[in-house]
Every structure is written in structure tokens, then in C-alpha cells.
Amino acid sequence: MEESPDLRLWFHQLNNQLGIILANAELLEAKATDDVTRARAAQVVASALDAMRTAQEIRRGVGSLVVPED
């Protein structure tokens, strides 16, 4: 099944937003001056990567849905 243009755009926007979160968390992690801050930034990095994987799984799942025709 073909994705709708709206759905394709939404996934693109979501991935862009998660990419920005990831990039900033990686920057914070690299520049952290103490272990607590570094650990918190690392958790955000891990969570952003997990969210990106989840979005990909949802997109694959949506793409496999069969919508009955009227």
C-alpha cells in the first residue's frame, strides 16, 4: 500500500525533530563537564535513538496495513 502524502510528511517532520533532539543531546554529552550531566545527556541520546527506531517501525507497520475499498 502506498503511504498518503500527509503521512509521509508527518514521518519526515518527526524524524527531523528527533534528529535535532539527538544532535543537541550528543553535543551536550560531548561538552558535559561532570558525570551526572554526561549521564543525563546520554539518556536523552539513547531515548532519541529509540524514538527514531519506533517511528521507523510504525511507518513500516502503517505501510503494511490494508484498507478495504468502498
ROPAVEX-225169 format. One record per atom (N, C-alpha, C, O): residue number from 0; chain; residue in one letter; atom name; x, y, z. Coordinates in Angstrom, 1 decimal. Example, Ala and Ser with C-alpha at 12.3 -4.5 7.8 and 13.67 -1.06 7.14 Angstrom:
// residues 2
(rec 0, A, A, N, (13.2, -5.7, 7.8))
(rec 0, A, A, CA, (12.3, -4.5, 7.8))
(rec 0, A, A, C, (13.2, -3.3, 7.8))
(rec 0, A, A, O, (14.2, -3.3, 8.5))
(rec 1, A, S, N, (12.8, -2.2, 7.1))
(rec 1, A, S, CA, (13.7, -1.1, 7.1))
(rec 1, A, S, C, (12.9, 0.0, 7.9))
(rec 1, A, S, O, (13.4, 1.1, 8.0))
***
This chain:
// residues 70
(rec 0, A, M, N, (0.8, -1.2, 0.0))
(rec 0, A, M, CA, (0.0, 0.0, 0.0))
(rec 0, A, M, C, (0.9, 1.2, 0.0))
(rec 0, A, M, O, (1.9, 1.3, 0.7))
(rec 1, A, E, N, (0.5, 2.2, -0.7))
(rec 1, A, E, CA, (1.2, 3.5, -0.8))
(rec 1, A, E, C, (0.8, 4.4, 0.4))
(rec 1, A, E, O, (-0.3, 4.5, 0.7))
(rec 2, A, E, N, (1.9, 5.0, 0.9))
(rec 2, A, E, CA, (1.6, 6.0, 2.0))
(rec 2, A, E, C, (0.9, 7.2, 1.5))
(rec 2, A, E, O, (1.2, 7.6, 0.4))
(rec 3, A, S, N, (0.1, 7.8, 2.3))
(rec 3, A, S, CA, (-0.5, 9.1, 1.9))
(rec 3, A, S, C, (0.6, 10.2, 1.9))
(rec 3, A, S, O, (1.5, 10.1, 2.7))
(rec 4, A, P, N, (0.4, 11.2, 1.1))
(rec 4, A, P, CA, (1.4, 12.3, 1.2))
(rec 4, A, P, C, (1.5, 13.0, 2.6))
(rec 4, A, P, O, (2.5, 13.3, 3.0))
(rec 5, A, D, N, (0.3, 13.1, 3.2))
(rec 5, A, D, CA, (0.3, 13.7, 4.6))
(rec 5, A, D, C, (1.1, 12.8, 5.5))
(rec 5, A, D, O, (1.9, 13.3, 6.3))
(rec 6, A, L, N, (0.9, 11.5, 5.5))
(rec 6, A, L, CA, (1.5, 10.6, 6.4))
(rec 6, A, L, C, (3.1, 10.6, 6.2))
(rec 6, A, L, O, (3.8, 10.6, 7.1))
(rec 7, A, R, N, (3.4, 10.7, 4.9))
(rec 7, A, R, CA, (4.8, 10.7, 4.5))
(rec 7, A, R, C, (5.5, 12.0, 5.1))
(rec 7, A, R, O, (6.6, 12.0, 5.6))
(rec 8, A, L, N, (4.8, 13.1, 5.0))
(rec 8, A, L, CA, (5.2, 14.4, 5.5))
(rec 8, A, L, C, (5.4, 14.4, 7.0))
(rec 8, A, L, O, (6.3, 14.9, 7.6))
(rec 9, A, W, N, (4.4, 13.8, 7.7))
(rec 9, A, W, CA, (4.4, 13.7, 9.2))
(rec 9, A, W, C, (5.6, 12.9, 9.7))
(rec 9, A, W, O, (6.3, 13.3, 10.6))
(rec 10, A, F, N, (5.9, 11.8, 9.0))
(rec 10, A, F, CA, (7.0, 11.0, 9.4))
(rec 10, A, F, C, (8.3, 11.7, 9.1))
(rec 10, A, F, O, (9.3, 11.7, 9.9))
(rec 11, A, H, N, (8.4, 12.5, 8.0))
(rec 11, A, H, CA, (9.6, 13.3, 7.7))
(rec 11, A, H, C, (9.8, 14.3, 8.8))
(rec 11, A, H, O, (10.9, 14.5, 9.2))
(rec 12, A, Q, N, (8.7, 15.0, 9.2))
(rec 12, A, Q, CA, (8.8, 16.0, 10.2))
(rec 12, A, Q, C, (9.2, 15.4, 11.5))
(rec 12, A, Q, O, (10.1, 16.0, 12.2))
(rec 13, A, L, N, (8.6, 14.3, 11.9))
(rec 13, A, L, CA, (9.0, 13.7, 13.1))
(rec 13, A, L, C, (10.5, 13.3, 13.2))
(rec 13, A, L, O, (11.2, 13.5, 14.1))
(rec 14, A, N, N, (11.0, 12.7, 12.1))
(rec 14, A, N, CA, (12.4, 12.3, 12.0))
(rec 14, A, N, C, (13.3, 13.5, 12.1))
(rec 14, A, N, O, (14.3, 13.5, 12.7))
(rec 15, A, N, N, (12.9, 14.6, 11.4))
(rec 15, A, N, CA, (13.7, 15.9, 11.5))
(rec 15, A, N, C, (13.8, 16.4, 13.0))
(rec 15, A, N, O, (14.8, 16.7, 13.5))
(rec 16, A, Q, N, (12.6, 16.4, 13.7))
(rec 16, A, Q, CA, (12.6, 16.9, 15.0))
(rec 16, A, Q, C, (13.4, 16.0, 16.0))
(rec 16, A, Q, O, (14.2, 16.4, 16.8))
(rec 17, A, L, N, (13.3, 14.6, 15.8))
(rec 17, A, L, CA, (14.1, 13.7, 16.6))
(rec 17, A, L, C, (15.6, 13.8, 16.3))
(rec 17, A, L, O, (16.4, 13.7, 17.2))
(rec 18, A, G, N, (15.9, 14.1, 15.0))
(rec 18, A, G, CA, (17.3, 14.3, 14.7))
(rec 18, A, G, C, (17.9, 15.6, 15.3))
(rec 18, A, G, O, (19.0, 15.5, 15.8))
(rec 19, A, I, N, (17.1, 16.6, 15.5))
(rec 19, A, I, CA, (17.6, 17.8, 16.2))
(rec 19, A, I, C, (17.8, 17.5, 17.6))
(rec 19, A, I, O, (18.8, 18.0, 18.2))
(rec 20, A, I, N, (16.8, 16.8, 18.2))
(rec 20, A, I, CA, (17.0, 16.4, 19.6))
(rec 20, A, I, C, (18.2, 15.6, 19.8))
(rec 20, A, I, O, (19.0, 15.8, 20.8))
(rec 21, A, L, N, (18.4, 14.6, 18.9))
(rec 21, A, L, CA, (19.6, 13.8, 19.0))
(rec 21, A, L, C, (20.9, 14.6, 18.9))
(rec 21, A, L, O, (21.8, 14.4, 19.7))
(rec 22, A, A, N, (21.0, 15.4, 17.9))
(rec 22, A, A, CA, (22.2, 16.2, 17.7))
(rec 22, A, A, C, (22.5, 17.1, 18.9))
(rec 22, A, A, O, (23.7, 17.2, 19.3))
(rec 23, A, N, N, (21.5, 17.7, 19.5))
(rec 23, A, N, CA, (21.7, 18.6, 20.6))
(rec 23, A, N, C, (22.1, 17.8, 21.9))
(rec 23, A, N, O, (23.0, 18.2, 22.6))
(rec 24, A, A, N, (21.5, 16.6, 22.0))
(rec 24, A, A, CA, (21.9, 15.7, 23.2))
(rec 24, A, A, C, (23.3, 15.2, 23.0))
(rec 24, A, A, O, (24.0, 15.2, 24.0))
(rec 25, A, E, N, (23.7, 14.9, 21.8))
(rec 25, A, E, CA, (25.1, 14.5, 21.6))
(rec 25, A, E, C, (26.1, 15.6, 21.9))
(rec 25, A, E, O, (27.1, 15.4, 22.4))
(rec 26, A, L, N, (25.7, 16.8, 21.5))
(rec 26, A, L, CA, (26.6, 18.0, 21.8))
(rec 26, A, L, C, (26.7, 18.2, 23.3))
(rec 26, A, L, O, (27.8, 18.4, 23.8))
(rec 27, A, L, N, (25.5, 18.1, 24.0))
(rec 27, A, L, CA, (25.6, 18.3, 25.4))
(rec 27, A, L, C, (26.4, 17.2, 26.1))
(rec 27, A, L, O, (27.2, 17.5, 27.0))
(rec 28, A, E, N, (26.3, 16.0, 25.6))
(rec 28, A, E, CA, (27.1, 14.9, 26.2))
(rec 28, A, E, C, (28.6, 15.1, 26.0))
(rec 28, A, E, O, (29.4, 14.9, 26.9))
(rec 29, A, A, N, (28.9, 15.5, 24.8))
(rec 29, A, A, CA, (30.3, 15.8, 24.5))
(rec 29, A, A, C, (30.9, 16.9, 25.3))
(rec 29, A, A, O, (32.1, 16.9, 25.6))
(rec 30, A, K, N, (30.1, 17.9, 25.6))
(rec 30, A, K, CA, (30.6, 19.1, 26.3))
(rec 30, A, K, C, (30.4, 19.0, 27.8))
(rec 30, A, K, O, (30.8, 20.0, 28.5))
(rec 31, A, A, N, (29.8, 18.0, 28.3))
(rec 31, A, A, CA, (29.5, 17.9, 29.7))
(rec 31, A, A, C, (30.8, 17.9, 30.5))
(rec 31, A, A, O, (31.8, 17.3, 30.1))
(rec 32, A, T, N, (30.7, 18.6, 31.6))
(rec 32, A, T, CA, (31.9, 18.7, 32.5))
(rec 32, A, T, C, (31.9, 17.8, 33.7))
(rec 32, A, T, O, (32.9, 17.7, 34.4))
(rec 33, A, D, N, (30.7, 17.1, 33.9))
(rec 33, A, D, CA, (30.6, 16.2, 35.0))
(rec 33, A, D, C, (29.9, 15.0, 34.6))
(rec 33, A, D, O, (29.1, 15.0, 33.7))
(rec 34, A, D, N, (30.0, 14.0, 35.4))
(rec 34, A, D, CA, (29.4, 12.7, 35.1))
(rec 34, A, D, C, (27.9, 12.7, 35.2))
(rec 34, A, D, O, (27.3, 12.0, 34.4))
(rec 35, A, V, N, (27.3, 13.4, 36.1))
(rec 35, A, V, CA, (25.9, 13.5, 36.2))
(rec 35, A, V, C, (25.3, 14.1, 34.9))
(rec 35, A, V, O, (24.3, 13.5, 34.3))
(rec 36, A, T, N, (25.8, 15.2, 34.5))
(rec 36, A, T, CA, (25.3, 15.8, 33.2))
(rec 36, A, T, C, (25.5, 14.9, 32.0))
(rec 36, A, T, O, (24.7, 14.8, 31.2))
(rec 37, A, R, N, (26.7, 14.3, 32.0))
(rec 37, A, R, CA, (27.0, 13.4, 30.9))
(rec 37, A, R, C, (26.0, 12.2, 30.8))
(rec 37, A, R, O, (25.6, 11.8, 29.7))
(rec 38, A, A, N, (25.7, 11.7, 32.0))
(rec 38, A, A, CA, (24.8, 10.6, 32.0))
(rec 38, A, A, C, (23.4, 11.0, 31.6))
(rec 38, A, A, O, (22.7, 10.2, 30.9))
(rec 39, A, R, N, (23.0, 12.1, 32.0))
(rec 39, A, R, CA, (21.6, 12.6, 31.6))
(rec 39, A, R, C, (21.6, 12.8, 30.1))
(rec 39, A, R, O, (20.6, 12.5, 29.5))
(rec 40, A, A, N, (22.6, 13.4, 29.6))
(rec 40, A, A, CA, (22.6, 13.7, 28.1))
(rec 40, A, A, C, (22.7, 12.3, 27.4))
(rec 40, A, A, O, (22.0, 12.2, 26.3))
(rec 41, A, A, N, (23.4, 11.4, 27.9))
(rec 41, A, A, CA, (23.5, 10.0, 27.3))
(rec 41, A, A, C, (22.1, 9.4, 27.3))
(rec 41, A, A, O, (21.8, 8.7, 26.3))
(rec 42, A, Q, N, (21.3, 9.6, 28.3))
(rec 42, A, Q, CA, (20.0, 9.0, 28.4))
(rec 42, A, Q, C, (19.1, 9.7, 27.3))
(rec 42, A, Q, O, (18.3, 9.0, 26.7))
(rec 43, A, V, N, (19.2, 11.0, 27.1))
(rec 43, A, V, CA, (18.5, 11.6, 26.1))
(rec 43, A, V, C, (18.9, 11.1, 24.7))
(rec 43, A, V, O, (18.0, 10.9, 23.8))
(rec 44, A, V, N, (20.2, 10.9, 24.5))
(rec 44, A, V, CA, (20.7, 10.3, 23.2))
(rec 44, A, V, C, (20.0, 9.0, 23.0))
(rec 44, A, V, O, (19.5, 8.7, 21.9))
(rec 45, A, A, N, (20.1, 8.1, 24.0))
(rec 45, A, A, CA, (19.5, 6.8, 23.9))
(rec 45, A, A, C, (18.0, 6.8, 23.6))
(rec 45, A, A, O, (17.5, 6.0, 22.8))
(rec 46, A, S, N, (17.3, 7.7, 24.3))
(rec 46, A, S, CA, (15.9, 7.8, 24.1))
(rec 46, A, S, C, (15.5, 8.3, 22.7))
(rec 46, A, S, O, (14.6, 7.9, 22.1))
(rec 47, A, A, N, (16.3, 9.3, 22.2))
(rec 47, A, A, CA, (16.0, 9.8, 20.9))
(rec 47, A, A, C, (16.3, 8.8, 19.8))
(rec 47, A, A, O, (15.5, 8.6, 18.9))
(rec 48, A, L, N, (17.3, 8.0, 20.0))
(rec 48, A, L, CA, (17.6, 6.9, 19.0))
(rec 48, A, L, C, (16.4, 5.8, 19.1))
(rec 48, A, L, O, (16.0, 5.3, 18.1))
(rec 49, A, D, N, (16.0, 5.5, 20.3))
(rec 49, A, D, CA, (14.9, 4.6, 20.5))
(rec 49, A, D, C, (13.6, 5.1, 19.8))
(rec 49, A, D, O, (12.9, 4.4, 19.2))
(rec 50, A, A, N, (13.4, 6.4, 20.0))
(rec 50, A, A, CA, (12.2, 7.0, 19.4))
(rec 50, A, A, C, (12.3, 7.0, 17.8))
(rec 50, A, A, O, (11.2, 6.8, 17.2))
(rec 51, A, M, N, (13.4, 7.2, 17.3))
(rec 51, A, M, CA, (13.6, 7.1, 15.8))
(rec 51, A, M, C, (13.4, 5.7, 15.3))
(rec 51, A, M, O, (12.7, 5.5, 14.3))
(rec 52, A, R, N, (13.8, 4.7, 16.1))
(rec 52, A, R, CA, (13.6, 3.3, 15.7))
(rec 52, A, R, C, (12.1, 3.0, 15.8))
(rec 52, A, R, O, (11.5, 2.3, 14.9))
(rec 53, A, T, N, (11.4, 3.5, 16.8))
(rec 53, A, T, CA, (10.0, 3.3, 17.0))
(rec 53, A, T, C, (9.2, 3.9, 15.8))
(rec 53, A, T, O, (8.3, 3.3, 15.3))
(rec 54, A, A, N, (9.6, 5.1, 15.4))
(rec 54, A, A, CA, (8.9, 5.8, 14.3))
(rec 54, A, A, C, (9.1, 5.0, 13.0))
(rec 54, A, A, O, (8.2, 4.9, 12.2))
(rec 55, A, Q, N, (10.3, 4.4, 12.8))
(rec 55, A, Q, CA, (10.5, 3.6, 11.6))
(rec 55, A, Q, C, (9.6, 2.3, 11.7))
(rec 55, A, Q, O, (9.1, 1.9, 10.6))
(rec 56, A, E, N, (9.5, 1.7, 12.8))
(rec 56, A, E, CA, (8.7, 0.5, 13.0))
(rec 56, A, E, C, (7.2, 0.8, 12.7))
(rec 56, A, E, O, (6.5, 0.1, 12.0))
(rec 57, A, I, N, (6.8, 2.0, 13.2))
(rec 57, A, I, CA, (5.4, 2.4, 13.0))
(rec 57, A, I, C, (5.2, 2.6, 11.5))
(rec 57, A, I, O, (4.1, 2.2, 10.9))
(rec 58, A, R, N, (6.1, 3.3, 10.9))
(rec 58, A, R, CA, (6.0, 3.6, 9.4))
(rec 58, A, R, C, (5.9, 2.3, 8.6))
(rec 58, A, R, O, (5.1, 2.2, 7.7))
(rec 59, A, R, N, (6.7, 1.3, 9.0))
(rec 59, A, R, CA, (6.7, 0.0, 8.3))
(rec 59, A, R, C, (5.3, -0.7, 8.6))
(rec 59, A, R, O, (4.7, -1.2, 7.6))
(rec 60, A, G, N, (4.8, -0.6, 9.8))
(rec 60, A, G, CA, (3.5, -1.2, 10.1))
(rec 60, A, G, C, (2.4, -0.5, 9.4))
(rec 60, A, G, O, (1.5, -1.2, 8.9))
(rec 61, A, V, N, (2.4, 0.8, 9.3))
(rec 61, A, V, CA, (1.4, 1.5, 8.6))
(rec 61, A, V, C, (1.4, 1.2, 7.1))
(rec 61, A, V, O, (0.3, 1.0, 6.5))
(rec 62, A, G, N, (2.6, 1.0, 6.6))
(rec 62, A, G, CA, (2.7, 0.7, 5.2))
(rec 62, A, G, C, (2.2, -0.7, 4.8))
(rec 62, A, G, O, (1.8, -0.9, 3.7))
(rec 63, A, S, N, (2.1, -1.6, 5.8))
(rec 63, A, S, CA, (1.6, -2.9, 5.6))
(rec 63, A, S, C, (0.1, -3.0, 5.8))
(rec 63, A, S, O, (-0.5, -4.1, 5.5))
(rec 64, A, L, N, (-0.5, -2.0, 6.3))
(rec 64, A, L, CA, (-2.0, -2.0, 6.5))
(rec 64, A, L, C, (-2.7, -2.1, 5.2))
(rec 64, A, L, O, (-2.4, -1.5, 4.2))
(rec 65, A, V, N, (-3.8, -2.9, 5.2))
(rec 65, A, V, CA, (-4.6, -3.0, 4.0))
(rec 65, A, V, C, (-5.9, -2.3, 4.3))
(rec 65, A, V, O, (-6.6, -2.8, 5.3))
(rec 66, A, V, N, (-6.3, -1.3, 3.6))
(rec 66, A, V, CA, (-7.5, -0.6, 3.8))
(rec 66, A, V, C, (-8.5, -1.1, 2.8))
(rec 66, A, V, O, (-8.3, -1.0, 1.6))
(rec 67, A, P, N, (-9.7, -1.6, 3.3))
(rec 67, A, P, CA, (-10.7, -2.1, 2.4))
(rec 67, A, P, C, (-11.2, -1.0, 1.5))
(rec 67, A, P, O, (-11.4, 0.2, 2.0))
(rec 68, A, E, N, (-11.5, -1.3, 0.3))
(rec 68, A, E, CA, (-12.0, -0.3, -0.7))
(rec 68, A, E, C, (-13.5, -0.2, -0.5))
(rec 68, A, E, O, (-14.2, -1.2, -0.2))
(rec 69, A, D, N, (-14.1, 1.0, -0.7))
(rec 69, A, D, CA, (-15.6, 1.2, -0.6))
(rec 69, A, D, C, (-16.3, 0.6, -1.8))
(rec 69, A, D, O, (-17.5, 0.6, -1.8))
***
